[in-house]
């Protein structure tokens, strides 16, 4: 991972959650809540062109776009 990947989990029409990794999804939800196990998501291979879909959720993979700054590192 390059730190730019984001996973967008949609539950129903109005619940949206964002995570930095697939495993982080399971810190908030159980496999029963989203209807899929961690191992299944890994084997599915979510891409930007191919989101994971089931009856309970849709999981998209995207990239965060950030503005470059000229900030100096903190000491």
Secondary structure as the mmCIF struct_conf table of DSSP 4:
data_model
#
loop_
_struct_conf.conf_type_id
_struct_conf.id
_struct_conf.beg_label_comp_id
_struct_conf.beg_label_asym_id
_struct_conf.beg_label_seq_id
_struct_conf.end_label_comp_id
_struct_conf.end_label_asym_id
_struct_conf.end_label_seq_id
BEND BEND1 UNK A 3 UNK A 3
STRN STRN1 UNK A 5 UNK A 11
TURN_TY1_P TURN_TY1_P1 UNK A 12 UNK A 14
STRN STRN2 UNK A 15 UNK A 19
BEND BEND2 UNK A 20 UNK A 21
HELX_RH_AL_P HELX_RH_AL_P1 UNK A 22 UNK A 28
HELX_RH_AL_P HELX_RH_AL_P2 UNK A 31 UNK A 34
TURN_TY1_P TURN_TY1_P2 UNK A 35 UNK A 35
HELX_RH_AL_P HELX_RH_AL_P3 UNK A 38 UNK A 44
TURN_TY1_P TURN_TY1_P3 UNK A 45 UNK A 45
BEND BEND3 UNK A 48 UNK A 50
STRN STRN3 UNK A 52 UNK A 53
BEND BEND4 UNK A 55 UNK A 56
STRN STRN4 UNK A 57 UNK A 63
HELX_LH_PP_P HELX_LH_PP_P1 UNK A 71 UNK A 74
#
